[in-house]
Amino acid sequence: MKLKRISLNETEIKFNEEATVFFSYDTPVAAKAGVRYFRTEEKHSPTTTKHLNRWLEDVKCHLKPQSWFEERFFSYAPNDYLLERP
């Protein structure tokens, strides 16, 4: 696992070559699993939206509820973080 501080309020956690989670402030709001990108569908502050847009760089991403990110990050082991749950 590798923590990368992008800026004062932007952080990326890379669990392995396949799974990366992006945080704006203290909130997980986007992720990359293999070649798939995920983005929260929740509306956040203009600053968090700017962080998200910059990190995603206009890639096609799947929208997920904010709870999807929080449940996976805070409830599962890192290797299980991005697995789809029914």
Backbone bond lengths (Angstrom), bond angles and torsions (degrees), N, CA, C in turn:
res aa  C-N    CA-C-N  psi(-1)  N-CA   C-N-CA  omega(-1)  CA-C   N-CA-C  phi
1 M - - - 1.449 - - 1.527 107.57 -
2 K 1.328 114.51 138.36 1.462 119.84 -178.96 1.532 109.60 -134.04
3 L 1.316 115.25 128.03 1.460 121.93 177.49 1.524 108.26 -96.89
4 K 1.317 116.38 130.35 1.463 120.90 179.22 1.522 109.02 -126.81
5 R 1.310 116.78 116.80 1.469 122.08 176.62 1.526 106.47 -84.03
6 I 1.318 116.84 114.67 1.458 121.54 -179.66 1.521 109.93 -83.45
7 S 1.317 115.85 -44.02 1.461 122.12 175.08 1.528 106.57 -152.23
8 L 1.293 116.97 -175.26 1.461 120.74 -177.75 1.529 112.50 -53.72
9 N 1.330 117.65 -39.12 1.469 121.43 -176.20 1.513 114.09 -118.56
10 E 1.329 117.77 19.95 1.461 122.32 178.33 1.527 108.55 -129.74
11 T 1.335 115.52 128.58 1.455 120.81 -178.67 1.521 109.63 -137.99
12 E 1.311 115.02 145.96 1.448 122.37 177.77 1.528 107.50 -124.21
13 I 1.330 116.93 134.04 1.459 120.81 174.05 1.520 106.77 -116.35
14 K 1.315 115.14 120.75 1.456 121.34 178.65 1.526 107.39 -104.05
15 F 1.332 116.50 112.64 1.450 121.16 -178.37 1.515 111.54 -78.94
16 N 1.325 116.32 -38.01 1.454 123.44 178.12 1.523 107.00 -162.81
17 E 1.313 117.55 -168.03 1.468 119.73 -178.69 1.526 112.52 -67.38
18 E 1.312 117.42 -15.97 1.460 121.40 -175.45 1.524 115.29 -104.53
19 A 1.325 118.64 -24.06 1.463 120.52 -170.49 1.524 112.14 -125.28
20 T 1.347 115.25 120.70 1.459 122.35 178.58 1.524 108.76 -133.40
21 V 1.325 116.41 137.73 1.461 121.72 178.16 1.521 108.44 -119.62
22 F 1.333 116.04 136.48 1.458 121.87 179.79 1.521 109.62 -109.28
23 F 1.334 115.46 132.51 1.462 122.71 178.54 1.519 109.87 -115.00
24 S 1.315 115.62 138.00 1.447 121.82 167.41 1.517 104.99 -111.90
25 Y 1.308 115.88 121.39 1.462 121.95 -169.93 1.535 106.84 58.77
26 D 1.318 119.76 -121.92 1.469 121.59 -178.78 1.528 112.49 -107.53
27 T 1.322 117.05 17.10 1.455 120.81 -172.65 1.526 111.72 -114.76
28 P 1.343 118.26 126.37 1.465 119.97 173.75 1.529 108.68 -72.54
29 V 1.334 117.54 119.77 1.461 120.49 -174.59 1.521 113.96 -125.36
30 A 1.341 117.59 -7.53 1.458 120.64 178.74 1.522 109.08 -156.99
31 A 1.322 114.91 161.15 1.460 119.46 -179.98 1.515 109.72 -155.91
32 K 1.316 114.36 159.78 1.465 122.00 174.21 1.520 106.72 -128.75
33 A 1.333 116.68 128.33 1.458 122.72 177.10 1.523 107.18 -128.24
34 G 1.317 116.19 108.81 1.461 119.48 -173.94 1.507 108.89 63.62
35 V 1.324 117.20 -118.68 1.467 120.95 178.68 1.525 111.87 -103.52
36 R 1.332 117.28 1.89 1.466 121.28 -178.65 1.522 110.76 -95.98
37 Y 1.317 114.88 137.51 1.466 121.82 176.98 1.519 109.25 -111.61
38 F 1.318 115.68 146.14 1.459 122.62 178.83 1.518 108.39 -129.56
39 R 1.328 114.60 143.53 1.466 121.22 -178.84 1.520 108.45 -136.94
40 T 1.324 116.31 142.64 1.448 119.60 176.76 1.531 110.22 -65.17
41 E 1.317 115.61 143.07 1.465 119.05 176.35 1.526 111.11 -90.11
42 E 1.327 116.32 -8.36 1.465 120.68 179.63 1.523 110.52 -70.41
43 K 1.305 115.43 141.08 1.467 120.50 175.89 1.518 108.89 -80.80
44 H 1.313 116.00 126.65 1.459 122.44 179.04 1.527 108.66 -115.40
45 S 1.306 115.84 -173.14 1.462 121.10 -179.59 1.528 110.77 -63.61
46 P 1.318 117.16 160.84 1.469 120.05 175.88 1.532 112.37 -56.64
47 T 1.319 117.45 -34.44 1.464 120.18 -179.97 1.522 110.78 -68.46
48 T 1.329 117.40 -44.80 1.463 119.92 177.77 1.524 110.65 -63.57
49 T 1.310 117.64 -38.83 1.461 121.24 176.50 1.527 110.38 -60.83
50 K 1.317 117.31 -41.84 1.464 121.63 176.39 1.529 110.64 -62.18
51 H 1.330 117.15 -44.33 1.468 121.25 177.58 1.523 110.58 -58.76
52 L 1.332 116.39 -47.71 1.464 121.60 -179.82 1.525 111.83 -59.28
53 N 1.316 115.93 -49.58 1.466 119.98 -178.64 1.521 111.92 -61.11
54 R 1.299 116.64 -38.48 1.463 120.32 179.29 1.528 110.39 -68.35
55 W 1.333 117.91 -43.70 1.461 121.18 -178.28 1.523 111.45 -67.63
56 L 1.325 116.82 -38.76 1.459 120.77 -177.85 1.527 113.38 -81.07
57 E 1.312 117.68 -21.90 1.471 123.02 177.57 1.528 112.98 46.28
58 D 1.317 117.06 46.14 1.466 123.20 175.70 1.529 114.83 62.88
59 V 1.343 118.24 24.17 1.458 119.98 174.45 1.523 109.08 -75.89
60 K 1.307 116.39 154.72 1.460 120.66 175.89 1.522 107.79 -71.27
61 C 1.336 116.60 128.14 1.461 118.91 -179.69 1.514 110.56 -135.16
62 H 1.311 113.86 156.95 1.453 122.56 177.90 1.526 108.02 -90.89
63 L 1.316 116.97 132.48 1.463 121.15 177.71 1.521 110.12 -83.57
64 K 1.319 115.26 135.91 1.457 121.97 177.95 1.519 108.49 -134.42
65 P 1.343 117.89 150.17 1.464 119.14 175.45 1.525 110.51 -64.87
66 Q 1.306 116.98 153.98 1.458 121.26 -179.77 1.524 111.10 -56.04
67 S 1.311 116.87 -36.10 1.470 120.96 -179.77 1.531 111.60 -60.38
68 W 1.332 118.20 -30.29 1.467 122.25 178.35 1.530 110.29 -59.65
69 F 1.330 116.46 -44.07 1.463 120.86 179.96 1.526 111.02 -69.32
70 E 1.305 116.12 -46.17 1.463 120.29 -176.59 1.523 111.91 -66.47
71 E 1.328 117.55 -41.86 1.462 120.49 178.92 1.522 110.76 -62.26
72 R 1.304 117.11 -43.85 1.458 119.96 -178.15 1.519 111.70 -70.90
73 F 1.290 117.52 -42.00 1.455 118.42 -176.52 1.518 112.13 -74.20
74 F 1.307 117.24 -42.65 1.451 120.16 -173.62 1.532 114.13 -91.82
75 S 1.342 118.59 -13.79 1.459 120.23 -175.26 1.526 114.68 -111.00
76 Y 1.322 117.81 -20.12 1.457 120.31 -174.74 1.519 110.90 -114.81
77 A 1.318 114.63 158.65 1.462 119.95 173.47 1.528 108.03 -66.22
78 P 1.328 118.36 152.11 1.463 120.92 -176.85 1.526 114.41 -51.53
79 N 1.325 119.29 -39.32 1.461 120.04 -178.70 1.518 112.30 -67.34
80 D 1.306 118.01 -22.77 1.458 122.02 179.64 1.517 112.63 -95.16
81 Y 1.301 117.61 -4.59 1.456 121.90 -169.82 1.520 114.84 -51.22
82 L 1.297 117.23 -49.14 1.458 119.16 -171.93 1.523 114.56 -99.31
83 L 1.294 118.38 11.12 1.454 119.71 177.65 1.522 109.78 -70.50
84 E 1.311 115.69 137.03 1.456 120.02 177.79 1.521 109.16 -66.65
85 R 1.285 116.54 137.86 1.466 122.20 176.01 1.526 106.85 -116.85
86 P 1.333 117.25 140.25 1.484 119.58 178.84 1.507 112.03 -64.79
